Amino acid sequence: MVAHLTPDERIARGRAARAKVPRSSHGVFAPSASRPDSVALLEKQAATRLPELVAIRHGRMLVSPLTFFRGAALVMASDLGSLPIAGIRTQVCGDAHLSNFGAYASPERRMIFDVNDFDETLPGPWEWDVKRLVASLAVAGSNNRFTLAQRRSIVMAAAAEYRNAMSGFAGMPTIDVWYSHVDVDELLLQVKTDMSPSEYKQLTKDVTKARSLDSARVFSKLTKSVDGKPRFVSEPPVTVPVSKLYPKREAERIERSLLDVVNGYRSTLPNERRHLLDGYRFVELARKVVGVGSVGTWAWILLFVGRDEFDPLVLQAKEAEESVLEAFAGSSQFKDHGERVVSGQRLMQAVSDIFLGWQRMRGPDGREHHYYVRQFRDWKWSPDVTTLSASALKIWGQLCAWTLAHGHARSGDCIAIAAYLGQGDTFDRAMASFAEAYADQNESDYMVFRKAVKAGRITAATGV
């Protein structure tokens, strides 16, 4: 049975954690002499991935310290695992950098803002997510050539937003925490006075464009008509139909296996959504390279049509491997990593994709692969953070921090966390110190990575 503590007991739990791990201690990051080699960690991670795609992943990480940070979740997980923790666990995103937040469509066709990447999600220390977020803000600020004072202001604002949001959730009825969400239309009205006219104009333009990125738009961009039937356009190595990847018999076998994934995945959907999925017919399958950190894992896009060829649905089946946090926070309770991802996403997000589910299959390499399935690019939007001004990045950081606090409040003890954080800015200042220290470490790791590429230890394919 679940233990139900009183609010006072939960407050006492949070305050007791301060004695164990003072809030100011979170500002310290000093890697030990036994810190694992960052390149060795990336090589170990690459061993389970498609060899022909690993070089693309490394090439994307090579672009800048910011893109390296995006792909180095395992490196930071190893570092976080060596730090003191307050001992209050919640569901964590596991890779809460600033580009893993954004807008997407709710089932009611409203644009919602939330965390949108859960490949590494796992129960763990809430502060790991906060540290990943603030470090990413410092790295992005450095990338955008902001001053130390500007970066510190951005990070402290984000930390304060997380702390204040958690305090707000701690005072809410439990169900109201779950009802809370960020509606993008309402958000646009709130931020208008905080942004320059040119940046606000660009924001509204980007959001309007994102609303057109549904299955019909994806269909028009990724397919062409062949003998009167829709087919994915081959753009190797980023998008390759399965018929172009393998000989005919092997391609047919893989298609049958992926259809088995879809049929099995169907059982993970609520009954009414199974009925919806049954209204579509499978047409074609293609491998799709996406993101930075996940490049090299198996990722497929599946084309379906409904009543006719002008009624498309594009789903993505993306491989879920062991979370980078598991070696440091404990193994997942789920034997299927696709289910781990879906369960964590449903816990943390205010609302999730109606086609979100999971399944596993044996791949062309003979190994069993776990997948989660969702719609591909349904109104998804996130800004190019390299173009943001200091004021815009501060707003973005605060928005991400509120969203992260909401996910933690839904899945963990918001009263205990709020009591731990308190009302002062001790934790905020600690996060500012940590973020800069870790940004320096990331810069150092990036330079080591560059040298490894130059020396031929790491193969990187650039410009892909």
N, C-alpha and C positions, 0 to 999 in steps of 0.2 A: 504493500500500500504506500501511497505518497504521503510523506510527512507534511502536515500543515502547521507551519509555525505562525505565531501571531506577528503582526507588523512590528511590535516592539522587539520580539525575538530576532526578527530579520534585520532590524536596525542594529541590534547588538552584534549580530554576526558580522555585519559590514564594518562596524567600528573596531571589533576585535581583530579584523584582518589588517587594520592599520598598524597595530602593534607588531604584527608578524612581518609585514612588508610595508614600511612607511611610504607614503605617496611620493615623496621626494626621491626615493631610491629608484623609481622608474626612469629618472633622467640619466642614469649611468649606463653607458655601453662601452666596455673595455674588453675587446676580444682577448682570450687567453692564448698562450703560446701553443696550446693543443688544439686550437680552432681548426676544423677540417679545411682542406684546400678547396676553395670554391669551384675551381675548374674540375677537380676530381668528382665533386658532387654532381655537377652537370653531366659529366661523362657517365657516371653511374645511372643517372636518370635516363640518358639517351639510349642505354643498352636495351630497354624494353620497347623502343620506338622504331618506326619505319626508317631504315638506314638512309633511303633516298630522300627523306624529308627532314632529317635531323640537320643537315647542312642549311636548309632554309630557315629553320628555327634559329640556328646560330647566327645566320646572316641578319635576321631581323633584330636579334639581341645586340649585334655589333654596331647598330646605327648610332646609339648614344647611351650614356649612363641610364637614361630614363627607360629606354627599351630593354636594356640589360636588366634593370630592376624588375620589369614586368615578367621577364622570363626566369628570374632567379628566386622564385617563391621557395624552392627547397633550401636554397642557401640561407634565406632569412629565417625559415622555419627552424633550421639547425641552430642559428644564433639565438632565436627566441627561446628555444628549448633549454638553453644554458642560463637563462635569467630567472631571478626570483619571481614568483607569482603570488597574487593575493589569495588564491585558493577558492575563488567563486567561479564556477564553470557555467557556461552557457553554450548554445549552439553558435559556432563561429563560422564566418564565411571562409576563412583560411587563406584568402588572397585578396584582402580588402584594399587594394591600391586604387587610386583615384579614377582610373579608367575602367574599373569594374563596377561602376555605378552608372545609371542612365535611365532613359525613358523607354517604355514599351506599352503595348496595348493590353488593356484589361479585357476580360470576356464581354464586358458591357460597352466596349469600344470607347473607353476613356483612356487618355494617356496618363500613365502612372509612372512615378519616379521611384526607383528602389535599387538595391543591389541586384546585379544581373549576371553574376558568374559564381557558380558554386562547385566547381570541379574539386576544390580542396576542402569543402565543408566537413565539419566534425565537431562534436562536443569538446570544448577546451576552454582555456582561460580567455576571458573577454578582452583583457588588455592586449593580447597578441594581435587581434584585429585592429585595435586603435593604433598600436605602434606601426603596423603595416601601412595604415592610412596616412598617419602623420609623416612617416618617413617618405612616402611617395610624394607628399606635398612639398617637402623640402627638396627632394630630388628634382621635381618639376620646376620649382622656383629657381633652383640653380641652373637648370637647363634653359630657362627663360631669362637668365641673367638678372634676376632680382637681387637686391642687396640683402645682406644678412638680416638687417632690421625688418625688411619686407617679408622675408621668409619666416622669421620668428613671429611676426604679427599674424601671418596666414595660419601657421600651426597653432598658435595659442587660441585664435578664434575658433578653429575646428575643435580643439580639445574642450574649450569652454562650452561650445554648442553640444558636444556629446554629454558633458557633465550636466548641463542645464536640462537637456532633453530627458536624461535618465531621471533627474529629480522630478520632472513633470510626469513621467510615466509612473513613477513610484507613488504619486498621489492620486492616480486615476483608478476607477473601478477596473477590475481585471479585463472585462470584456471590451471596455473602451480602448485599452491598449491595443487589442487586436483589431478594432475598427479603425484605428488611426492609419492614415496614409497620406501621401503627397500627390495631389492632383496637379498635373502640369499646367492646366489652364489657370488654376488658382495661383500657382507658383509664379507664372508670368506676370500677373498683376502685382504680386508682392515684391518682386525684384526690380520692377521697372524704375523706381526712383533711386535704386542703388547702383545702376549701371549707366555707362555713357550711352547717349543716343545711338551711336554707331554700333556698339556691342549689343545693345538690346535689339536693334533692327536685325542684326545677324542671327541672334538667338531665335527670334520669332521666325525668321526665314528657315533656319535649320529645323525647327520643330515642325513647321508646316510641311517641309520636304519629307521629314521622317514619317508623317502620317500617310504618305503615299506608299511607304515600303511594306506593303502587304504581299500575300502570296501572288496576287495578280501582277504586281510590279516586278517581283522577283522572277516570276515566270517569263515576263517580257524581256528581262535583261539576261537571263541565263539559258533560254531555250530558243530554238528555231524550228521551223516546220520542215520535216523530211518525209517526202511521200505522203503529205497530208497529215502527218502525226507529229506531235511535239517531241523534241529531243533536246537534251542538254548540249550546249555548245562546248566543245573541247578547248580549253585554254590551259594546257599543261605548263607547269606542274600544279597550278592552283585549283583548277576544275578539270577533272578528267572522267568522262563516262566510263563505267566499268567495262564496256565493250572495247574501249581503247587501252585499258590497263592490262587485260589478260586475254589469252586465246579464247575462242568462242565457248568451248565446253567449260573452261574454268570460270569464265564470266557468268555463264548461265548458272553454274553451281553457287557462285557467290550471291547472285540475285535471289536464288531460291532460299539461301540461308538468311539473307536480309528480310525476305518476306516472312520467314519463320520468326525473325525478331519482331516484325510488325504484328504478326498474329499473336505472339506471346505477350508483347507489350500491350496489346489491346486489353488483356485481362487486368492490367494495372490501372486502367481508367475507370472512373465511375460509369455506371450503366448507360446513362444518357449520352455520355461522350463516346462510348463504344458504338452506340447507334449512329452518332454523327460520323465517326470514322468509317463505318460500314457504307456510308453513302458515296465513298470515293473508291476509284479503281487505280491500282498501281500501274505506272507507265514505264519509268526508267530510274536508274540508280547512277550516281556519280560520286567520286571521291572529291572532297572539298577541303582545302587547306585554309584554316581560319586562325586569327589571333596571333599571339607570340608564344606564350608559355605552353599552349596545348599542341603546337605544331609537332608533327611526328606521331601523334596518336592517330588511331583510326577514326576518321570522321566522314560521314556520308550524307548526301542530300538525296531525298527520295521524292520523285514527282508523282503526284496523283491527280486525277481529274474526276469531277463530279458528274453532273448531268451531261456535259460535253467538254470538248477541248478548251472552251473558253471559261471553264469553271475549275481553276487549278487549286491545288494545295501542295505546298512544298514543306516537307518535314526534314529535320536534321537528326540523324542518329550519331551521337558523339561518344567516343569511348571514355569511360571513367576508370582511371587507374586508382591505386591506393593513394589516399590523401598524403601530401607531403608532411602533414602534421602527425601522422599515426606513429612514427618512430619516437615522437616526443610527447604526445598527449594520450597515447593508448590506441589500441586497434578499434576499428569501427564495430558496432554491434551488428551491422549488416554484412552478410556474406557476399552480397551483390553490391558492387560499388555504384552501379547505376541507381539502385534503391537508396544508397547512402546520399547521393547527390540530390535526388528528388525529395527525400524526407527532409534534408536540411533546408532545401529551397522552400518547401511548403511551410516549414517552421518559421523562417526568417522573413519571407516576402509577405507584403500585405495581401497580394493577390498574384496567382501564378497562371501561366499559360494553360489553356484548357486541354491541350494535347500533351501535357507533361507526363511522362511515364518512363519505364525502364524495361530492359530485357538483356539477355546475354546470348552469344553465339560463338562458334568455333570459326576462327579466321583462316585465311589462305595459308598462314604460317603454322597452322595446326594447333595454335593456342586458343584457349577460351578467352573471349573479350567481353567486358561488361559495357553496356551502353545505356545512356539516357536519351530520350526522344522528346522533341519539342518542335514548335513551328520555327521556320527559318526566317529571321529578320522581320518579325511582325511589329512594325512601327518602332523598331529599336533605334535609339539615338544616344550618343555620348559625344561631347565636343572634342575637337582636337586641342588637347590641353597645352600643346606647345605654342598655340596662338593666343592664349589668354593673357590679359593684363594682370597685374598684381591684385587689383580690386576684384576682378572677375574670378581669379583663382581663389581668393578668400571666400567669396560667395559660394563657389563650387565646393570648397572644403567644408564649409559649414553645412551645406545641404547633404553631403556625403556623411558627415558626422551624425547629423540628426537621424538619417536613415539607418546608420549602423546601430545607433542606440535603440532604435525601434526594433530592429531584428533581435538584438540581445534582450530587450525587455519582453518581447513575445516568448522567448524560449528559455529565459533564465530568471534569476531573482533580482528584479529591478530595484526593489527596496534595499536589499543588501548592497548592491553595487552603488546605488545613490548615496547610501550612508558611508560607504568607503570613500567615495569621491569628495563628499562634503560640499560646502558652499564657497569656500575660498578658492584661490587660483593656484594652490600648491601643485596639483596634478597638471594643470595647464602648463606651468613653467617647466615641470619635469618633462613633459612631452616635447616642448620646444628644444630642450637640451638633447633629448634622445634623438629627435628627428635629425638634427644637424650632425650628431656623432655618427648616426647610421648612414646618412647621406655621404659622409666622408668615407665610411667603410665601403659603401657601394661603389663609389668612384675608384677606390683602390682595387676592388674586385674586378671592375670593368677594365682597368688597365692591365691587370693580370690576364684577363680573358683575351684582350687584344693581342697581347704578346704570345699567348698560346695559339691564336689563329695565325699570326705572322710566322711562328716557328713550325707550323704544320701539325701541331698536336691536336688542334681543333680545326675541322673543315667547315667553312662558312660560305654559303651562296648568297651574294648580295644582290639587291635590286629586285627580289622576287616577292 
